[in-house]
Amino acid sequence: MLTCKEQVARSSDYLDGQLSFREKLLMRHHLMFCPNCRRFIRQMRLMQATLKVMPEPPVPDLDALAERLAKEHLKNKS
């Protein structure tokens, strides 16, 4: 059986469906007996769902940023 620490370390892969069949069974077995880890997985699922519906942040003016960084780079070289 997995420890809680091992379960938490694999939780992202579990939620993303990236575990092998055996690893998935170990996770499910642990979750059957550990209410704290079940709560953690529920919170992770809620966080993933929340992040999916959040709007993308506006992209800053990349050309202006690149120009400013290039100027700073040249100024620091001299």
PDB file of N, CA, C and O in Angstrom:
ATOM      1  N   MET A   1       0.844  -1.180   0.000  1.00  0.00           N
ATOM      2  CA  MET A   1       0.000   0.000   0.000  1.00  0.00           C
ATOM      3  C   MET A   1       0.888   1.243   0.000  1.00  0.00           C
ATOM      4  O   MET A   1       1.951   1.262   0.622  1.00  0.00           O
ATOM      5  N   LEU A   2       0.441   2.264  -0.698  1.00  0.00           N
ATOM      6  CA  LEU A   2       1.174   3.519  -0.751  1.00  0.00           C
ATOM      7  C   LEU A   2       1.050   4.270   0.568  1.00  0.00           C
ATOM      8  O   LEU A   2       0.058   4.135   1.285  1.00  0.00           O
ATOM      9  N   THR A   3       2.070   5.062   0.874  1.00  0.00           N
ATOM     10  CA  THR A   3       1.960   5.980   1.999  1.00  0.00           C
ATOM     11  C   THR A   3       1.263   7.239   1.498  1.00  0.00           C
ATOM     12  O   THR A   3       1.129   7.446   0.292  1.00  0.00           O
ATOM     13  N   CYS A   4       0.828   8.065   2.419  1.00  0.00           N
ATOM     14  CA  CYS A   4       0.180   9.324   2.024  1.00  0.00           C
ATOM     15  C   CYS A   4       1.158  10.199   1.244  1.00  0.00           C
ATOM     16  O   CYS A   4       0.770  10.862   0.283  1.00  0.00           O
ATOM     17  N   LYS A   5       2.404  10.200   1.649  1.00  0.00           N
ATOM     18  CA  LYS A   5       3.417  11.001   0.963  1.00  0.00           C
ATOM     19  C   LYS A   5       3.594  10.532  -0.481  1.00  0.00           C
ATOM     20  O   LYS A   5       3.703  11.355  -1.391  1.00  0.00           O
ATOM     21  N   GLU A   6       3.622   9.224  -0.695  1.00  0.00           N
ATOM     22  CA  GLU A   6       3.745   8.683  -2.057  1.00  0.00           C
ATOM     23  C   GLU A   6       2.496   9.005  -2.880  1.00  0.00           C
ATOM     24  O   GLU A   6       2.585   9.313  -4.069  1.00  0.00           O
ATOM     25  N   GLN A   7       1.347   8.928  -2.237  1.00  0.00           N
ATOM     26  CA  GLN A   7       0.099   9.216  -2.934  1.00  0.00           C
ATOM     27  C   GLN A   7       0.057  10.671  -3.389  1.00  0.00           C
ATOM     28  O   GLN A   7      -0.335  10.961  -4.519  1.00  0.00           O
ATOM     29  N   VAL A   8       0.458  11.577  -2.514  1.00  0.00           N
ATOM     30  CA  VAL A   8       0.462  13.000  -2.868  1.00  0.00           C
ATOM     31  C   VAL A   8       1.446  13.259  -4.009  1.00  0.00           C
ATOM     32  O   VAL A   8       1.154  14.041  -4.914  1.00  0.00           O
ATOM     33  N   ALA A   9       2.600  12.610  -3.971  1.00  0.00           N
ATOM     34  CA  ALA A   9       3.609  12.802  -5.012  1.00  0.00           C
ATOM     35  C   ALA A   9       3.103  12.347  -6.379  1.00  0.00           C
ATOM     36  O   ALA A   9       3.523  12.890  -7.401  1.00  0.00           O
ATOM     37  N   ARG A  10       2.211  11.363  -6.415  1.00  0.00           N
ATOM     38  CA  ARG A  10       1.703  10.829  -7.684  1.00  0.00           C
ATOM     39  C   ARG A  10       0.329  11.379  -8.061  1.00  0.00           C
ATOM     40  O   ARG A  10      -0.222  11.004  -9.096  1.00  0.00           O
ATOM     41  N   SER A  11      -0.221  12.250  -7.246  1.00  0.00           N
ATOM     42  CA  SER A  11      -1.600  12.677  -7.453  1.00  0.00           C
ATOM     43  C   SER A  11      -1.816  13.406  -8.777  1.00  0.00           C
ATOM     44  O   SER A  11      -2.847  13.204  -9.419  1.00  0.00           O
ATOM     45  N   SER A  12      -0.884  14.237  -9.197  1.00  0.00           N
ATOM     46  CA  SER A  12      -1.052  14.936 -10.475  1.00  0.00           C
ATOM     47  C   SER A  12      -1.078  13.951 -11.635  1.00  0.00           C
ATOM     48  O   SER A  12      -1.914  14.057 -12.531  1.00  0.00           O
ATOM     49  N   ASP A  13      -0.159  12.994 -11.613  1.00  0.00           N
ATOM     50  CA  ASP A  13      -0.139  11.976 -12.666  1.00  0.00           C
ATOM     51  C   ASP A  13      -1.430  11.147 -12.639  1.00  0.00           C
ATOM     52  O   ASP A  13      -1.955  10.773 -13.687  1.00  0.00           O
ATOM     53  N   TYR A  14      -1.929  10.868 -11.449  1.00  0.00           N
ATOM     54  CA  TYR A  14      -3.181  10.119 -11.310  1.00  0.00           C
ATOM     55  C   TYR A  14      -4.337  10.885 -11.943  1.00  0.00           C
ATOM     56  O   TYR A  14      -5.112  10.324 -12.718  1.00  0.00           O
ATOM     57  N   LEU A  15      -4.450  12.162 -11.610  1.00  0.00           N
ATOM     58  CA  LEU A  15      -5.546  12.974 -12.140  1.00  0.00           C
ATOM     59  C   LEU A  15      -5.416  13.213 -13.637  1.00  0.00           C
ATOM     60  O   LEU A  15      -6.422  13.390 -14.323  1.00  0.00           O
ATOM     61  N   ASP A  16      -4.198  13.221 -14.148  1.00  0.00           N
ATOM     62  CA  ASP A  16      -3.972  13.415 -15.584  1.00  0.00           C
ATOM     63  C   ASP A  16      -4.041  12.107 -16.370  1.00  0.00           C
ATOM     64  O   ASP A  16      -3.889  12.109 -17.592  1.00  0.00           O
ATOM     65  N   GLY A  17      -4.270  10.990 -15.674  1.00  0.00           N
ATOM     66  CA  GLY A  17      -4.372   9.692 -16.346  1.00  0.00           C
ATOM     67  C   GLY A  17      -3.051   9.182 -16.874  1.00  0.00           C
ATOM     68  O   GLY A  17      -3.023   8.502 -17.900  1.00  0.00           O
ATOM     69  N   GLN A  18      -1.950   9.492 -16.197  1.00  0.00           N
ATOM     70  CA  GLN A  18      -0.628   9.126 -16.679  1.00  0.00           C
ATOM     71  C   GLN A  18       0.015   7.986 -15.895  1.00  0.00           C
ATOM     72  O   GLN A  18       1.216   7.751 -16.025  1.00  0.00           O
ATOM     73  N   LEU A  19      -0.758   7.283 -15.094  1.00  0.00           N
ATOM     74  CA  LEU A  19      -0.211   6.162 -14.326  1.00  0.00           C
ATOM     75  C   LEU A  19      -0.477   4.845 -15.040  1.00  0.00           C
ATOM     76  O   LEU A  19      -1.428   4.715 -15.810  1.00  0.00           O
ATOM     77  N   SER A  20       0.381   3.880 -14.767  1.00  0.00           N
ATOM     78  CA  SER A  20       0.156   2.542 -15.303  1.00  0.00           C
ATOM     79  C   SER A  20      -1.047   1.923 -14.583  1.00  0.00           C
ATOM     80  O   SER A  20      -1.516   2.448 -13.573  1.00  0.00           O
ATOM     81  N   PHE A  21      -1.527   0.828 -15.106  1.00  0.00           N
ATOM     82  CA  PHE A  21      -2.676   0.143 -14.510  1.00  0.00           C
ATOM     83  C   PHE A  21      -2.387  -0.228 -13.061  1.00  0.00           C
ATOM     84  O   PHE A  21      -3.228  -0.031 -12.184  1.00  0.00           O
ATOM     85  N   ARG A  22      -1.197  -0.767 -12.814  1.00  0.00           N
ATOM     86  CA  ARG A  22      -0.800  -1.186 -11.457  1.00  0.00           C
ATOM     87  C   ARG A  22      -0.737   0.013 -10.513  1.00  0.00           C
ATOM     88  O   ARG A  22      -1.227  -0.058  -9.386  1.00  0.00           O
ATOM     89  N   GLU A  23      -0.134   1.117 -10.970  1.00  0.00           N
ATOM     90  CA  GLU A  23      -0.037   2.315 -10.138  1.00  0.00           C
ATOM     91  C   GLU A  23      -1.414   2.890  -9.824  1.00  0.00           C
ATOM     92  O   GLU A  23      -1.669   3.361  -8.716  1.00  0.00           O
ATOM     93  N   LYS A  24      -2.291   2.842 -10.815  1.00  0.00           N
ATOM     94  CA  LYS A  24      -3.658   3.331 -10.625  1.00  0.00           C
ATOM     95  C   LYS A  24      -4.385   2.495  -9.569  1.00  0.00           C
ATOM     96  O   LYS A  24      -5.107   3.038  -8.733  1.00  0.00           O
ATOM     97  N   LEU A  25      -4.192   1.184  -9.609  1.00  0.00           N
ATOM     98  CA  LEU A  25      -4.806   0.316  -8.599  1.00  0.00           C
ATOM     99  C   LEU A  25      -4.271   0.619  -7.209  1.00  0.00           C
ATOM    100  O   LEU A  25      -5.031   0.642  -6.241  1.00  0.00           O
ATOM    101  N   LEU A  26      -2.968   0.852  -7.104  1.00  0.00           N
ATOM    102  CA  LEU A  26      -2.376   1.196  -5.806  1.00  0.00           C
ATOM    103  C   LEU A  26      -2.963   2.501  -5.271  1.00  0.00           C
ATOM    104  O   LEU A  26      -3.258   2.613  -4.081  1.00  0.00           O
ATOM    105  N   MET A  27      -3.129   3.477  -6.146  1.00  0.00           N
ATOM    106  CA  MET A  27      -3.701   4.755  -5.744  1.00  0.00           C
ATOM    107  C   MET A  27      -5.141   4.551  -5.256  1.00  0.00           C
ATOM    108  O   MET A  27      -5.517   5.041  -4.191  1.00  0.00           O
ATOM    109  N   ARG A  28      -5.926   3.838  -6.031  1.00  0.00           N
ATOM    110  CA  ARG A  28      -7.331   3.622  -5.660  1.00  0.00           C
ATOM    111  C   ARG A  28      -7.448   2.850  -4.349  1.00  0.00           C
ATOM    112  O   ARG A  28      -8.325   3.133  -3.532  1.00  0.00           O
ATOM    113  N   HIS A  29      -6.570   1.884  -4.153  1.00  0.00           N
ATOM    114  CA  HIS A  29      -6.569   1.108  -2.916  1.00  0.00           C
ATOM    115  C   HIS A  29      -6.286   2.030  -1.727  1.00  0.00           C
ATOM    116  O   HIS A  29      -6.965   1.962  -0.703  1.00  0.00           O
ATOM    117  N   HIS A  30      -5.290   2.879  -1.875  1.00  0.00           N
ATOM    118  CA  HIS A  30      -4.956   3.822  -0.801  1.00  0.00           C
ATOM    119  C   HIS A  30      -6.133   4.764  -0.535  1.00  0.00           C
ATOM    120  O   HIS A  30      -6.478   5.021   0.618  1.00  0.00           O
ATOM    121  N   LEU A  31      -6.746   5.276  -1.603  1.00  0.00           N
ATOM    122  CA  LEU A  31      -7.849   6.222  -1.445  1.00  0.00           C
ATOM    123  C   LEU A  31      -9.066   5.601  -0.770  1.00  0.00           C
ATOM    124  O   LEU A  31      -9.832   6.299  -0.106  1.00  0.00           O
ATOM    125  N   MET A  32      -9.250   4.288  -0.938  1.00  0.00           N
ATOM    126  CA  MET A  32     -10.375   3.606  -0.282  1.00  0.00           C
ATOM    127  C   MET A  32     -10.256   3.677   1.241  1.00  0.00           C
ATOM    128  O   MET A  32     -11.261   3.730   1.949  1.00  0.00           O
ATOM    129  N   PHE A  33      -9.023   3.677   1.732  1.00  0.00           N
ATOM    130  CA  PHE A  33      -8.812   3.597   3.179  1.00  0.00           C
ATOM    131  C   PHE A  33      -8.342   4.895   3.822  1.00  0.00           C
ATOM    132  O   PHE A  33      -8.212   4.958   5.044  1.00  0.00           O
ATOM    133  N   CYS A  34      -8.088   5.921   3.037  1.00  0.00           N
ATOM    134  CA  CYS A  34      -7.520   7.151   3.598  1.00  0.00           C
ATOM    135  C   CYS A  34      -8.415   8.360   3.294  1.00  0.00           C
ATOM    136  O   CYS A  34      -8.374   8.896   2.186  1.00  0.00           O
ATOM    137  N   PRO A  35      -9.207   8.782   4.253  1.00  0.00           N
ATOM    138  CA  PRO A  35     -10.097   9.921   4.020  1.00  0.00           C
ATOM    139  C   PRO A  35      -9.340  11.229   3.760  1.00  0.00           C
ATOM    140  O   PRO A  35      -9.820  12.079   3.010  1.00  0.00           O
ATOM    141  N   ASN A  36      -8.185  11.393   4.360  1.00  0.00           N
ATOM    142  CA  ASN A  36      -7.414  12.620   4.134  1.00  0.00           C
ATOM    143  C   ASN A  36      -6.938  12.721   2.690  1.00  0.00           C
ATOM    144  O   ASN A  36      -6.984  13.800   2.100  1.00  0.00           O
ATOM    145  N   CYS A  37      -6.488  11.627   2.123  1.00  0.00           N
ATOM    146  CA  CYS A  37      -6.028  11.642   0.728  1.00  0.00           C
ATOM    147  C   CYS A  37      -7.204  11.777  -0.236  1.00  0.00           C
ATOM    148  O   CYS A  37      -7.072  12.402  -1.288  1.00  0.00           O
ATOM    149  N   ARG A  38      -8.362  11.191   0.117  1.00  0.00           N
ATOM    150  CA  ARG A  38      -9.560  11.395  -0.705  1.00  0.00           C
ATOM    151  C   ARG A  38      -9.923  12.872  -0.741  1.00  0.00           C
ATOM    152  O   ARG A  38     -10.274  13.406  -1.793  1.00  0.00           O
ATOM    153  N   ARG A  39      -9.838  13.527   0.406  1.00  0.00           N
ATOM    154  CA  ARG A  39     -10.130  14.960   0.470  1.00  0.00           C
ATOM    155  C   ARG A  39      -9.118  15.739  -0.370  1.00  0.00           C
ATOM    156  O   ARG A  39      -9.485  16.678  -1.076  1.00  0.00           O
ATOM    157  N   PHE A  40      -7.854  15.351  -0.293  1.00  0.00           N
ATOM    158  CA  PHE A  40      -6.811  16.012  -1.076  1.00  0.00           C
ATOM    159  C   PHE A  40      -7.086  15.878  -2.576  1.00  0.00           C
ATOM    160  O   PHE A  40      -6.960  16.851  -3.319  1.00  0.00           O
ATOM    161  N   ILE A  41      -7.458  14.686  -3.018  1.00  0.00           N
ATOM    162  CA  ILE A  41      -7.745  14.457  -4.439  1.00  0.00           C
ATOM    163  C   ILE A  41      -8.967  15.271  -4.869  1.00  0.00           C
ATOM    164  O   ILE A  41      -8.976  15.841  -5.960  1.00  0.00           O
ATOM    165  N   ARG A  42      -9.991  15.329  -4.027  1.00  0.00           N
ATOM    166  CA  ARG A  42     -11.162  16.160  -4.345  1.00  0.00           C
ATOM    167  C   ARG A  42     -10.762  17.624  -4.498  1.00  0.00           C
ATOM    168  O   ARG A  42     -11.226  18.303  -5.413  1.00  0.00           O
ATOM    169  N   GLN A  43      -9.910  18.105  -3.614  1.00  0.00           N
ATOM    170  CA  GLN A  43      -9.449  19.493  -3.698  1.00  0.00           C
ATOM    171  C   GLN A  43      -8.634  19.727  -4.965  1.00  0.00           C
ATOM    172  O   GLN A  43      -8.760  20.771  -5.604  1.00  0.00           O
ATOM    173  N   MET A  44      -7.797  18.753  -5.331  1.00  0.00           N
ATOM    174  CA  MET A  44      -7.004  18.873  -6.561  1.00  0.00           C
ATOM    175  C   MET A  44      -7.926  18.911  -7.787  1.00  0.00           C
ATOM    176  O   MET A  44      -7.707  19.705  -8.702  1.00  0.00           O
ATOM    177  N   ARG A  45      -8.943  18.064  -7.807  1.00  0.00           N
ATOM    178  CA  ARG A  45      -9.900  18.065  -8.927  1.00  0.00           C
ATOM    179  C   ARG A  45     -10.627  19.403  -9.022  1.00  0.00           C
ATOM    180  O   ARG A  45     -10.820  19.937 -10.115  1.00  0.00           O
ATOM    181  N   LEU A  46     -11.026  19.935  -7.882  1.00  0.00           N
ATOM    182  CA  LEU A  46     -11.706  21.230  -7.857  1.00  0.00           C
ATOM    183  C   LEU A  46     -10.772  22.328  -8.369  1.00  0.00           C
ATOM    184  O   LEU A  46     -11.192  23.197  -9.134  1.00  0.00           O
ATOM    185  N   MET A  47      -9.522  22.287  -7.952  1.00  0.00           N
ATOM    186  CA  MET A  47      -8.559  23.284  -8.410  1.00  0.00           C
ATOM    187  C   MET A  47      -8.346  23.184  -9.920  1.00  0.00           C
ATOM    188  O   MET A  47      -8.298  24.208 -10.603  1.00  0.00           O
ATOM    189  N   GLN A  48      -8.218  21.970 -10.448  1.00  0.00           N
ATOM    190  CA  GLN A  48      -8.053  21.788 -11.891  1.00  0.00           C
ATOM    191  C   GLN A  48      -9.264  22.340 -12.646  1.00  0.00           C
ATOM    192  O   GLN A  48      -9.109  23.021 -13.659  1.00  0.00           O
ATOM    193  N   ALA A  49     -10.453  22.047 -12.157  1.00  0.00           N
ATOM    194  CA  ALA A  49     -11.673  22.519 -12.821  1.00  0.00           C
ATOM    195  C   ALA A  49     -11.753  24.046 -12.766  1.00  0.00           C
ATOM    196  O   ALA A  49     -12.161  24.680 -13.740  1.00  0.00           O
ATOM    197  N   THR A  50     -11.373  24.628 -11.653  1.00  0.00           N
ATOM    198  CA  THR A  50     -11.391  26.086 -11.516  1.00  0.00           C
ATOM    199  C   THR A  50     -10.408  26.738 -12.468  1.00  0.00           C
ATOM    200  O   THR A  50     -10.726  27.736 -13.115  1.00  0.00           O
ATOM    201  N   LEU A  51      -9.215  26.171 -12.552  1.00  0.00           N
ATOM    202  CA  LEU A  51      -8.197  26.738 -13.439  1.00  0.00           C
ATOM    203  C   LEU A  51      -8.604  26.646 -14.903  1.00  0.00           C
ATOM    204  O   LEU A  51      -8.258  27.521 -15.696  1.00  0.00           O
ATOM    205  N   LYS A  52      -9.334  25.599 -15.271  1.00  0.00           N
ATOM    206  CA  LYS A  52      -9.762  25.435 -16.664  1.00  0.00           C
ATOM    207  C   LYS A  52     -10.755  26.500 -17.094  1.00  0.00           C
ATOM    208  O   LYS A  52     -10.781  26.883 -18.264  1.00  0.00           O
ATOM    209  N   VAL A  53     -11.573  26.985 -16.166  1.00  0.00           N
ATOM    210  CA  VAL A  53     -12.590  27.969 -16.537  1.00  0.00           C
ATOM    211  C   VAL A  53     -12.125  29.406 -16.349  1.00  0.00           C
ATOM    212  O   VAL A  53     -12.832  30.338 -16.733  1.00  0.00           O
ATOM    213  N   MET A  54     -10.951  29.600 -15.766  1.00  0.00           N
ATOM    214  CA  MET A  54     -10.451  30.965 -15.582  1.00  0.00           C
ATOM    215  C   MET A  54     -10.008  31.537 -16.926  1.00  0.00           C
ATOM    216  O   MET A  54      -9.462  30.814 -17.759  1.00  0.00           O
ATOM    217  N   PRO A  55     -10.241  32.833 -17.139  1.00  0.00           N
ATOM    218  CA  PRO A  55      -9.800  33.440 -18.401  1.00  0.00           C
ATOM    219  C   PRO A  55      -8.279  33.548 -18.451  1.00  0.00           C
ATOM    220  O   PRO A  55      -7.606  33.666 -17.427  1.00  0.00           O
ATOM    221  N   GLU A  56      -7.768  33.502 -19.670  1.00  0.00           N
ATOM    222  CA  GLU A  56      -6.331  33.666 -19.863  1.00  0.00           C
ATOM    223  C   GLU A  56      -5.946  35.108 -19.554  1.00  0.00           C
ATOM    224  O   GLU A  56      -6.688  36.028 -19.899  1.00  0.00           O
ATOM    225  N   PRO A  57      -4.792  35.323 -18.905  1.00  0.00           N
ATOM    226  CA  PRO A  57      -4.361  36.698 -18.658  1.00  0.00           C
ATOM    227  C   PRO A  57      -4.000  37.370 -19.981  1.00  0.00           C
ATOM    228  O   PRO A  57      -3.547  36.701 -20.909  1.00  0.00           O
ATOM    229  N   PRO A  58      -4.194  38.678 -20.076  1.00  0.00           N
ATOM    230  CA  PRO A  58      -3.836  39.361 -21.317  1.00  0.00           C
ATOM    231  C   PRO A  58      -2.334  39.281 -21.565  1.00  0.00           C
ATOM    232  O   PRO A  58      -1.528  39.380 -20.639  1.00  0.00           O
ATOM    233  N   VAL A  59      -1.981  39.103 -22.814  1.00  0.00           N
ATOM    234  CA  VAL A  59      -0.566  39.020 -23.186  1.00  0.00           C
ATOM    235  C   VAL A  59      -0.024  40.441 -23.300  1.00  0.00           C
ATOM    236  O   VAL A  59      -0.591  41.262 -24.021  1.00  0.00           O
ATOM    237  N   PRO A  60       1.069  40.740 -22.594  1.00  0.00           N
ATOM    238  CA  PRO A  60       1.632  42.087 -22.699  1.00  0.00           C
ATOM    239  C   PRO A  60       2.201  42.308 -24.097  1.00  0.00           C
ATOM    240  O   PRO A  60       2.378  41.363 -24.866  1.00  0.00           O
ATOM    241  N   ASP A  61       2.479  43.549 -24.406  1.00  0.00           N
ATOM    242  CA  ASP A  61       3.061  43.887 -25.703  1.00  0.00           C
ATOM    243  C   ASP A  61       4.459  43.273 -25.779  1.00  0.00           C
ATOM    244  O   ASP A  61       5.424  43.831 -25.256  1.00  0.00           O
ATOM    245  N   LEU A  62       4.551  42.126 -26.431  1.00  0.00           N
ATOM    246  CA  LEU A  62       5.808  41.384 -26.469  1.00  0.00           C
ATOM    247  C   LEU A  62       6.899  42.122 -27.220  1.00  0.00           C
ATOM    248  O   LEU A  62       8.070  42.017 -26.857  1.00  0.00           O
ATOM    249  N   ASP A  63       6.543  42.867 -28.260  1.00  0.00           N
ATOM    250  CA  ASP A  63       7.556  43.612 -29.010  1.00  0.00           C
ATOM    251  C   ASP A  63       8.204  44.679 -28.140  1.00  0.00           C
ATOM    252  O   ASP A  63       9.424  44.839 -28.166  1.00  0.00           O
ATOM    253  N   ALA A  64       7.407  45.405 -27.374  1.00  0.00           N
ATOM    254  CA  ALA A  64       7.944  46.435 -26.492  1.00  0.00           C
ATOM    255  C   ALA A  64       8.810  45.814 -25.403  1.00  0.00           C
ATOM    256  O   ALA A  64       9.863  46.351 -25.058  1.00  0.00           O
ATOM    257  N   LEU A  65       8.370  44.694 -24.869  1.00  0.00           N
ATOM    258  CA  LEU A  65       9.150  44.007 -23.843  1.00  0.00           C
ATOM    259  C   LEU A  65      10.485  43.533 -24.408  1.00  0.00           C
ATOM    260  O   LEU A  65      11.520  43.713 -23.766  1.00  0.00           O
ATOM    261  N   ALA A  66      10.480  42.936 -25.586  1.00  0.00           N
ATOM    262  CA  ALA A  66      11.716  42.459 -26.210  1.00  0.00           C
ATOM    263  C   ALA A  66      12.669  43.618 -26.477  1.00  0.00           C
ATOM    264  O   ALA A  66      13.876  43.496 -26.267  1.00  0.00           O
ATOM    265  N   GLU A  67      12.132  44.731 -26.936  1.00  0.00           N
ATOM    266  CA  GLU A  67      12.969  45.899 -27.218  1.00  0.00           C
ATOM    267  C   GLU A  67      13.585  46.444 -25.928  1.00  0.00           C
ATOM    268  O   GLU A  67      14.766  46.790 -25.904  1.00  0.00           O
ATOM    269  N   ARG A  68      12.801  46.518 -24.872  1.00  0.00           N
ATOM    270  CA  ARG A  68      13.314  47.027 -23.603  1.00  0.00           C
ATOM    271  C   ARG A  68      14.396  46.110 -23.040  1.00  0.00           C
ATOM    272  O   ARG A  68      15.417  46.589 -22.548  1.00  0.00           O
ATOM    273  N   LEU A  69      14.183  44.813 -23.107  1.00  0.00           N
ATOM    274  CA  LEU A  69      15.181  43.859 -22.618  1.00  0.00           C
ATOM    275  C   LEU A  69      16.465  43.926 -23.437  1.00  0.00           C
ATOM    276  O   LEU A  69      17.562  43.833 -22.886  1.00  0.00           O
ATOM    277  N   ALA A  70      16.330  44.087 -24.744  1.00  0.00           N
ATOM    278  CA  ALA A  70      17.520  44.205 -25.595  1.00  0.00           C
ATOM    279  C   ALA A  70      18.307  45.458 -25.238  1.00  0.00           C
ATOM    280  O   ALA A  70      19.535  45.414 -25.175  1.00  0.00           O
ATOM    281  N   LYS A  71      17.622  46.576 -25.003  1.00  0.00           N
ATOM    282  CA  LYS A  71      18.301  47.817 -24.624  1.00  0.00           C
ATOM    283  C   LYS A  71      19.018  47.662 -23.284  1.00  0.00           C
ATOM    284  O   LYS A  71      20.156  48.106 -23.129  1.00  0.00           O
ATOM    285  N   GLU A  72      18.348  47.027 -22.313  1.00  0.00           N
ATOM    286  CA  GLU A  72      18.970  46.818 -21.018  1.00  0.00           C
ATOM    287  C   GLU A  72      20.184  45.905 -21.130  1.00  0.00           C
ATOM    288  O   GLU A  72      21.195  46.114 -20.460  1.00  0.00           O
ATOM    289  N   HIS A  73      20.074  44.902 -21.975  1.00  0.00           N
ATOM    290  CA  HIS A  73      21.183  43.969 -22.176  1.00  0.00           C
ATOM    291  C   HIS A  73      22.391  44.695 -22.755  1.00  0.00           C
ATOM    292  O   HIS A  73      23.519  44.506 -22.298  1.00  0.00           O
ATOM    293  N   LEU A  74      22.145  45.526 -23.765  1.00  0.00           N
ATOM    294  CA  LEU A  74      23.236  46.291 -24.374  1.00  0.00           C
ATOM    295  C   LEU A  74      23.823  47.291 -23.398  1.00  0.00           C
ATOM    296  O   LEU A  74      25.038  47.490 -23.378  1.00  0.00           O
ATOM    297  N   LYS A  75      22.990  47.923 -22.589  1.00  0.00           N
ATOM    298  CA  LYS A  75      23.471  48.901 -21.612  1.00  0.00           C
ATOM    299  C   LYS A  75      24.335  48.204 -20.556  1.00  0.00           C
ATOM    300  O   LYS A  75      25.343  48.764 -20.127  1.00  0.00           O
ATOM    301  N   ASN A  76      23.963  47.005 -20.136  1.00  0.00           N
ATOM    302  CA  ASN A  76      24.712  46.269 -19.122  1.00  0.00           C
ATOM    303  C   ASN A  76      26.033  45.728 -19.659  1.00  0.00           C
ATOM    304  O   ASN A  76      26.962  45.493 -18.886  1.00  0.00           O
ATOM    305  N   LYS A  77      26.129  45.530 -20.966  1.00  0.00           N
ATOM    306  CA  LYS A  77      27.365  45.032 -21.576  1.00  0.00           C
ATOM    307  C   LYS A  77      28.461  46.095 -21.575  1.00  0.00           C
ATOM    308  O   LYS A  77      29.644  45.774 -21.468  1.00  0.00           O
ATOM    309  N   SER A  78      28.063  47.362 -21.694  1.00  0.00           N
ATOM    310  CA  SER A  78      29.070  48.429 -21.795  1.00  0.00           C
ATOM    311  C   SER A  78      29.581  48.888 -20.465  1.00  0.00           C
ATOM    312  O   SER A  78      30.430  49.778 -20.404  1.00  0.00           O
TER     313      SER A  78
END
